[in-house]
Amino acid sequence: MRRESDLYGPIKAHLTAQGYTVKGEVGAADLVARRGDEVPLIVELKLSANLTLYHQAVARLKITDKVYIAVRRPKGARARRALQENTGLCRRLGLGFITVDDRGRVEVHCDPGPYAPRKSKKHTDRLLREFDRLRGDPNDGGATRHGIVTGYRQDALRCAAYLATSGAEKGALVARATGVPKATTIMRDNHYGWFEKVEKGVYGLTRAGRKGLADWAYSADD
């Protein structure tokens, strides 16, 4: 399947089997189908999904609510994710999404219709916890030179900054001094390689930790 026109035949056959009369290249639309007195159905064809395809499909919503985009079914390691992402985007835009594989098999992943997403309290709570955990607005210009500043990293920086001046210290004391309740867990897990266990419950700062302070020092402040 090398051309957009290769998608046309399988989709026409699919719609014809459902009682539609199908014609290609009608006006600006790649494919138009009619069934009785129903509103027309439009399909825009591309070998792969891109922004131009979405622009074209959204423009066709001025004509009818039944608008689909159709692409060659993706293959490879990212195929499943690509299908999920494009299906989700089509639902949000009120579009239908069709794929055609190299054997001409047609699959309709979603039909056009109004989108009403279900809100997830779990995800909302997680977002708000991260918002409240962040001190200041360290990512106001996007990612920093060393990456995104998270609340977790800010907490680790506070622990590292304290150890840099106090020397090795018990986790409980670090937690009280820095106001980071999970200081012991952060130092024990040591995701950034900044901490080392000196003895049971006592942690010190590694050379990587001192470099981390130099790289991220500004983001540790409120």
C-alpha positions in Angstrom: 0.0 0.0 0.0 1.9 3.0 -1.3 -0.7 5.5 -2.3 -3.7 7.2 -0.6 -5.8 5.8 -3.5 -5.0 2.3 -2.3 -7.1 3.0 0.8 -10.1 3.9 -1.3 -11.1 0.5 -2.6 -11.3 -1.4 0.7 -13.2 1.5 2.4 -15.6 1.8 -0.5 -16.3 -2.0 -0.2 -16.7 -1.7 3.5 -19.3 1.1 3.2 -21.1 -0.4 0.3 -21.7 -3.6 2.3 -23.5 -1.3 4.8 -25.8 0.0 2.2 -24.0 3.2 1.2 -23.5 4.6 -2.3 -19.9 5.7 -2.4 -18.1 8.2 -4.7 -14.5 9.5 -4.7 -13.2 13.0 -5.0 -16.5 14.8 -4.5 -15.7 18.5 -4.2 -12.9 18.8 -1.7 -13.6 15.5 0.0 -11.7 12.3 -0.7 -14.7 10.0 -0.3 -18.4 10.7 0.1 -21.0 8.1 1.0 -24.8 8.4 1.1 -27.5 6.0 2.5 -31.1 7.0 1.9 -32.0 10.3 3.6 -29.2 10.2 6.1 -26.6 13.0 6.3 -23.6 12.4 4.0 -20.6 10.5 5.3 -17.1 11.8 4.5 -13.8 10.1 4.7 -10.4 11.8 4.3 -7.6 9.5 3.3 -3.9 9.7 4.1 -1.2 7.0 4.3 -0.4 8.2 7.8 -2.0 10.5 10.3 -0.7 14.1 10.3 -1.8 17.5 11.2 -3.0 18.3 7.7 -5.3 15.3 7.7 -6.8 16.5 11.0 -7.2 20.0 9.6 -9.0 18.7 6.6 -11.3 16.4 8.6 -12.3 19.2 11.0 -13.1 21.5 8.1 -15.5 18.8 6.8 -17.5 19.0 10.0 -19.0 22.1 8.6 -20.7 19.9 6.1 -21.7 16.8 8.1 -21.2 15.3 11.6 -20.2 12.0 10.0 -16.5 12.6 9.2 -13.8 9.9 9.4 -10.1 9.9 8.8 -8.6 6.8 7.3 -5.0 5.8 7.3 -2.8 2.8 6.6 -2.6 0.6 9.7 0.7 1.4 11.4 3.2 -1.4 12.0 6.2 -1.8 14.2 7.0 -1.2 17.9 5.0 2.0 18.2 1.9 0.8 16.3 -0.3 0.1 19.3 0.5 3.5 20.9 -0.1 5.3 17.6 -3.5 3.6 17.3 -4.4 4.6 20.8 -3.3 8.2 20.4 -5.0 8.7 17.1 -8.2 7.1 18.3 -8.2 9.3 21.4 -7.6 12.4 19.4 -10.4 11.6 16.9 -12.8 11.1 19.8 -11.9 14.4 21.2 -12.4 16.1 17.9 -15.7 14.3 17.2 -14.2 12.4 14.2 -14.2 8.7 13.3 -11.0 6.8 12.8 -10.4 4.0 10.3 -7.3 1.9 9.4 -6.7 -0.3 6.5 -3.9 -2.9 6.6 -1.8 -4.1 3.7 -4.3 -7.0 3.0 -7.1 -4.5 2.6 -8.8 -5.3 5.9 -10.7 -2.3 7.3 -11.1 -1.6 11.0 -13.2 1.2 12.5 -11.6 2.2 15.8 -14.2 4.9 16.7 -17.2 6.5 15.1 -17.9 10.3 15.0 -19.8 11.7 18.0 -19.7 14.2 20.8 -16.9 13.7 23.3 -17.6 13.6 27.0 -14.5 12.4 28.8 -14.8 10.8 32.2 -12.9 12.7 34.9 -10.5 10.7 37.0 -10.3 11.8 40.6 -7.1 9.8 41.0 -5.4 11.7 38.3 -6.8 15.0 39.5 -5.6 14.4 43.0 -2.1 13.4 41.8 -1.9 16.6 39.7 -2.9 18.8 42.7 -0.5 17.0 45.0 2.4 17.7 42.6 1.2 21.3 42.3 1.2 21.8 46.0 4.5 20.1 46.5 6.3 22.3 44.0 7.9 25.3 45.7 7.7 28.5 43.6 7.4 28.1 39.8 10.8 26.6 38.7 9.5 25.5 35.3 8.1 28.8 34.2 10.1 28.8 31.0 9.6 25.1 30.3 12.3 22.5 31.0 15.4 23.8 32.7 18.9 23.2 31.3 19.0 20.0 33.3 15.4 18.9 32.8 12.0 19.4 34.5 12.0 20.4 38.2 9.6 18.2 40.1 8.4 18.4 43.7 10.4 15.2 44.4 13.6 16.7 43.1 13.1 19.8 45.1 12.7 17.7 48.2 15.9 15.8 47.3 17.7 19.1 46.8 16.6 20.3 50.3 18.0 17.1 51.8 21.2 17.4 49.8 21.7 21.1 50.8 21.3 20.2 54.5 23.8 17.4 54.3 26.2 19.6 52.5 26.5 21.8 55.6 25.8 19.3 58.4 27.6 16.3 57.2 26.1 12.8 57.5 22.9 12.9 59.5 20.0 10.7 60.6 17.1 10.7 58.3 14.7 11.8 61.0 16.8 14.9 61.8 17.1 15.8 58.1 13.3 15.5 57.8 12.7 17.9 60.8 15.4 20.4 59.6 14.3 20.5 56.0 10.5 20.1 56.4 10.7 17.2 54.0 8.6 14.4 55.7 9.9 11.6 53.5 13.5 12.6 53.7 14.6 9.2 54.9 12.8 7.4 52.1 14.2 9.8 49.5 17.8 9.3 50.7 17.3 5.5 51.0 15.8 5.2 47.5 18.6 7.4 46.1 17.1 7.8 42.7 19.7 10.5 41.6 22.7 8.9 43.2 23.1 11.8 45.6 23.1 10.0 48.9 25.0 7.2 50.5 24.2 5.2 53.6 26.8 5.7 56.3 25.2 3.5 58.9 21.7 2.4 59.8 19.4 5.4 59.4 22.3 7.8 58.7 23.0 9.2 55.3 25.7 11.4 53.7 26.2 13.3 50.5 28.0 11.8 47.5 30.1 13.6 44.9 27.2 13.3 42.5 25.0 15.0 45.2 27.3 18.0 45.4 27.3 18.3 41.6 23.5 18.0 41.7 23.4 21.0 44.1 25.5 23.0 41.8 23.3 22.1 38.8 20.0 22.6 40.5 20.6 24.9 43.5 18.3 27.6 42.3 15.3 25.3 42.3 15.6 24.2 45.9 14.4 27.6 47.1 10.8 28.7 47.7 
